Amino acid sequence: MAVVADGMVFLFLLYAAMRSGRRWTQAAAAFQLLILATHYAFASNRELEQWAYVSAYYVWNIAVIAALLAGVIWRARRPLL
């Protein structure tokens, strides 16, 4: 179920990155793709430790949040007109 949700978030972020062309949307989409790669790596290789999967998953999630936060901060600093 988490893979489906992460896949949908990736598609949304990819759409946003393609439409806007801004760096922070591209970074968020790239980090979300790394989250999907983490799911795939753990599913294809069961010898990986659980802590490696969880720590990689959280690192990439924090990176997505940081990219989105950077976009919000950048937008707040721009003049409206």
Backbone as ProteinMPNN parsed JSONL, in Angstrom:
{"seq_chain_A": "MAVVADGMVFLFLLYAAMRSGRRWTQAAAAFQLLILATHYAFASNRELEQWAYVSAYYVWNIAVIAALLAGVIWRARRPLL", "coords_chain_A": {"N_chain_A": [[0.813, -1.188, 0.0], [1.964, 1.238, 0.737], [3.751, 1.578, -1.327], [2.114, 2.101, -3.494], [0.949, 4.535, -2.714], [3.274, 6.118, -2.543], [4.03, 5.971, -5.203], [1.939, 7.365, -6.445], [2.325, 9.91, -5.352], [4.816, 10.434, -6.474], [4.127, 10.573, -9.213], [2.513, 12.861, -9.177], [4.391, 14.801, -8.304], [6.221, 14.618, -10.388], [4.662, 15.522, -12.518], [4.268, 18.157, -11.619], [6.917, 19.045, -11.691], [7.491, 18.882, -14.416], [5.669, 20.697, -15.483], [6.205, 23.162, -14.184], [8.987, 23.554, -14.133], [10.7, 24.383, -12.187], [13.466, 24.332, -9.903], [13.123, 23.277, -7.3], [10.846, 21.692, -7.471], [11.73, 19.784, -9.226], [13.77, 18.635, -7.705], [12.274, 17.585, -5.566], [10.735, 15.654, -6.926], [12.791, 13.996, -7.819], [13.87, 13.036, -5.395], [11.638, 11.67, -4.493], [11.526, 9.672, -6.392], [13.787, 8.281, -5.608], [12.825, 7.246, -3.23], [10.983, 5.38, -4.221], [12.823, 3.724, -5.494], [14.126, 2.722, -3.265], [12.087, 1.158, -2.13], [11.902, -0.768, -4.173], [14.504, -1.883, -4.128], [14.592, -3.098, -1.602], [12.498, -4.924, -1.836], [13.415, -6.587, -3.856], [15.748, -7.675, -2.857], [15.992, -9.505, -0.224], [17.926, -9.872, 1.654], [18.818, -7.534, 2.688], [19.163, -5.461, 5.523], [16.606, -4.597, 7.869], [16.83, -2.132, 9.181], [18.366, -0.654, 7.411], [16.661, -0.273, 5.258], [14.574, 1.222, 6.477], [15.978, 3.472, 7.432], [16.999, 4.586, 5.032], [14.589, 5.113, 3.751], [13.485, 7.084, 5.443], [15.439, 9.1, 5.242], [15.22, 9.889, 2.52], [12.573, 10.754, 2.544], [12.732, 12.962, 4.276], [14.33, 14.547, 2.677], [12.573, 15.079, 0.531], [10.625, 16.587, 1.88], [12.242, 18.728, 2.666], [12.876, 19.84, 0.159], [10.328, 20.673, -0.68], [9.787, 22.511, 1.344], [11.8, 24.373, 0.83], [10.846, 25.392, -1.579], [8.51, 26.663, -0.666], [9.574, 28.615, 1.051], [11.134, 30.06, -0.771], [9.132, 31.065, -2.425], [7.756, 32.713, -0.637], [9.556, 34.765, -0.273], [9.622, 36.178, -2.615], [8.523, 39.147, -4.3], [5.066, 40.041, -4.624], [4.034, 41.455, -6.824]], "CA_chain_A": [[0.0, 0.0, 0.0], [2.849, 2.406, 0.778], [4.356, 1.734, -2.646], [1.102, 2.743, -4.343], [0.861, 5.939, -2.292], [4.505, 6.789, -2.963], [3.974, 6.079, -6.658], [1.023, 8.453, -6.792], [3.008, 11.163, -5.001], [5.846, 10.639, -7.493], [3.493, 11.039, -10.449], [2.109, 14.248, -8.965], [5.587, 15.65, -8.278], [6.773, 14.621, -11.742], [3.81, 16.441, -13.277], [4.589, 19.522, -11.171], [8.259, 19.382, -12.169], [7.442, 19.075, -15.863], [4.878, 21.888, -15.788], [6.765, 24.413, -13.664], [10.399, 23.677, -14.472], [11.463, 24.947, -11.068], [14.443, 23.399, -9.342], [12.666, 22.589, -6.097], [9.921, 20.621, -7.855], [12.556, 18.728, -9.805], [14.445, 17.957, -6.597], [11.279, 16.797, -4.836], [10.413, 14.488, -7.749], [13.957, 13.108, -7.818], [13.933, 12.359, -4.102], [10.521, 10.72, -4.433], [11.956, 8.527, -7.192], [14.697, 7.509, -4.761], [11.982, 6.488, -2.295], [10.499, 4.215, -4.96], [13.972, 2.837, -5.693], [14.353, 2.056, -1.984], [11.081, 0.093, -2.06], [12.283, -1.817, -5.116], [15.728, -2.548, -3.669], [14.282, -3.966, -0.473], [11.638, -6.013, -2.301], [14.166, -7.502, -4.712], [16.857, -8.281, -2.118], [15.545, -9.681, 1.155], [19.076, -9.945, 2.555], [19.054, -6.217, 3.267], [18.689, -5.301, 6.897], [15.419, -3.755, 8.018], [17.224, -0.771, 9.571], [18.856, 0.039, 6.213], [15.468, 0.137, 4.51], [13.867, 2.278, 7.208], [16.785, 4.696, 7.474], [17.01, 5.169, 3.685], [13.242, 5.63, 3.505], [13.322, 8.342, 6.169], [16.348, 10.112, 4.686], [14.646, 10.42, 1.285], [11.365, 11.513, 2.896], [13.172, 14.256, 4.806], [14.806, 15.323, 1.529], [11.383, 15.567, -0.181], [10.045, 17.657, 2.693], [13.152, 19.877, 2.59], [12.704, 20.464, -1.156], [9.045, 21.38, -0.659], [9.951, 23.658, 2.238], [12.602, 25.361, 0.102], [9.944, 26.049, -2.521], [7.621, 27.561, 0.081], [10.375, 29.752, 1.516], [11.499, 30.852, -1.948], [7.923, 31.76, -2.879], [7.421, 33.75, 0.341], [10.523, 35.859, -0.372], [9.411, 36.924, -3.861], [7.455, 40.154, -4.254], [3.85, 39.578, -5.284], [3.855, 42.114, -8.121]], "C_chain_A": [[0.864, 1.261, 0.0], [3.488, 2.656, -0.589], [3.379, 2.444, -3.587], [0.994, 4.225, -3.998], [2.099, 6.711, -2.726], [4.561, 6.943, -4.48], [3.068, 7.206, -7.122], [1.641, 9.814, -6.474], [4.088, 11.466, -6.034], [5.236, 11.161, -8.79], [3.044, 12.493, -10.335], [3.316, 15.183, -9.001], [6.251, 15.715, -9.652], [5.97, 15.56, -12.643], [4.135, 17.891, -12.914], [5.953, 19.955, -11.694], [8.26, 19.655, -13.671], [6.7, 20.365, -16.233], [5.569, 23.175, -15.36], [8.218, 24.616, -14.082], [11.25, 24.274, -13.362], [12.349, 23.88, -10.448], [13.901, 22.61, -8.155], [11.652, 21.502, -6.422], [10.677, 19.46, -8.487], [13.267, 17.931, -8.718], [13.469, 17.082, -5.822], [10.906, 15.537, -5.615], [11.568, 13.49, -7.761], [14.08, 12.354, -6.498], [12.791, 11.357, -3.948], [10.829, 9.491, -5.273], [12.93, 7.659, -6.401], [13.936, 6.722, -3.697], [11.445, 5.238, -2.982], [11.623, 3.221, -5.229], [14.31, 2.081, -4.411], [13.353, 0.923, -1.792], [11.492, -1.081, -2.944], [13.508, -2.591, -4.633], [15.438, -3.502, -2.517], [13.417, -5.144, -0.908], [12.415, -7.032, -3.124], [15.309, -8.201, -3.992], [16.48, -8.356, -0.643], [16.698, -9.812, 2.144], [19.406, -8.597, 3.186], [18.471, -6.156, 4.672], [17.488, -4.36, 6.929], [15.796, -2.312, 8.351], [17.736, 0.016, 8.369], [17.685, 0.556, 5.381], [14.786, 1.322, 5.182], [14.674, 3.569, 7.21], [16.85, 5.361, 6.098], [15.656, 5.796, 3.362], [13.043, 6.971, 4.199], [14.242, 9.439, 5.644], [15.745, 10.726, 3.427], [13.359, 11.186, 1.554], [11.71, 12.888, 3.45], [13.66, 15.145, 3.666], [13.634, 15.87, 0.706], [10.767, 16.736, 0.571], [10.919, 18.905, 2.637], [13.02, 20.591, 1.245], [11.392, 21.242, -1.22], [9.113, 22.618, 0.224], [10.769, 24.758, 1.566], [11.744, 26.108, -0.916], [9.001, 27.024, -1.843], [8.378, 28.801, 0.537], [10.749, 30.651, 0.344], [10.301, 31.661, -2.442], [7.57, 32.906, -1.935], [8.348, 34.955, 0.221], [10.336, 36.692, -1.627], [8.349, 37.988, -3.673], [6.245, 39.666, -5.061], [3.651, 40.208, -6.651], [5.134, 42.623, -8.672]], "O_chain_A": [[0.53, 2.243, -0.664], [3.737, 3.802, -0.965], [3.784, 3.291, -4.383], [0.952, 5.072, -4.89], [1.991, 7.832, -3.221], [5.084, 7.937, -4.985], [3.386, 7.917, -8.075], [1.492, 10.761, -7.247], [4.263, 12.618, -6.431], [5.77, 12.088, -9.398], [3.179, 13.265, -11.284], [3.276, 16.23, -9.648], [6.786, 16.756, -10.034], [6.544, 16.306, -13.437], [4.263, 18.745, -13.791], [6.126, 21.105, -12.097], [8.952, 20.559, -14.14], [7.07, 21.042, -17.192], [5.53, 24.17, -16.083], [8.629, 25.743, -14.357], [12.406, 24.63, -13.59], [12.029, 22.691, -10.465], [14.181, 21.42, -8.014], [11.596, 20.488, -5.726], [10.312, 18.298, -8.308], [13.358, 16.705, -8.794], [13.804, 15.955, -5.459], [10.773, 14.464, -5.025], [11.348, 12.279, -7.718], [14.365, 11.156, -6.493], [12.969, 10.305, -3.334], [10.438, 8.381, -4.911], [12.9, 6.433, -6.514], [14.368, 5.637, -3.307], [11.449, 4.157, -2.394], [11.403, 2.01, -5.197], [14.734, 0.927, -4.466], [13.726, -0.159, -1.339], [11.439, -2.237, -2.525], [13.542, -3.818, -4.721], [15.989, -4.602, -2.47], [13.587, -6.252, -0.399], [12.101, -8.221, -3.09], [15.796, -9.225, -4.471], [16.634, -7.383, 0.095], [16.468, -9.858, 3.352], [20.198, -8.533, 4.127], [17.421, -6.732, 4.956], [17.377, -3.444, 6.114], [15.161, -1.376, 7.865], [17.558, 1.233, 8.312], [17.715, 1.675, 4.869], [14.459, 2.311, 4.526], [14.115, 4.648, 7.011], [16.765, 6.586, 6.01], [15.585, 6.874, 2.773], [12.491, 7.898, 3.606], [13.845, 10.604, 5.61], [15.753, 11.947, 3.271], [13.074, 12.168, 0.868], [11.046, 13.873, 3.124], [13.433, 16.355, 3.68], [13.694, 17.005, 0.232], [10.427, 17.756, -0.028], [10.402, 20.02, 2.567], [13.05, 21.821, 1.196], [11.352, 22.348, -1.758], [8.552, 23.658, -0.119], [10.465, 25.941, 1.718], [11.898, 27.316, -1.094], [8.721, 28.095, -2.382], [7.871, 29.917, 0.42], [10.686, 31.875, 0.457], [10.452, 32.819, -2.832], [7.129, 33.962, -2.387], [7.956, 36.065, 0.583], [10.843, 37.811, -1.699], [7.371, 37.763, -2.961], [6.398, 38.962, -6.06], [3.143, 39.549, -7.557], [5.151, 43.203, -9.758]]}, "name": "protein", "num_of_chains": 1, "seq": "MAVVADGMVFLFLLYAAMRSGRRWTQAAAAFQLLILATHYAFASNRELEQWAYVSAYYVWNIAVIAALLAGVIWRARRPLL"}
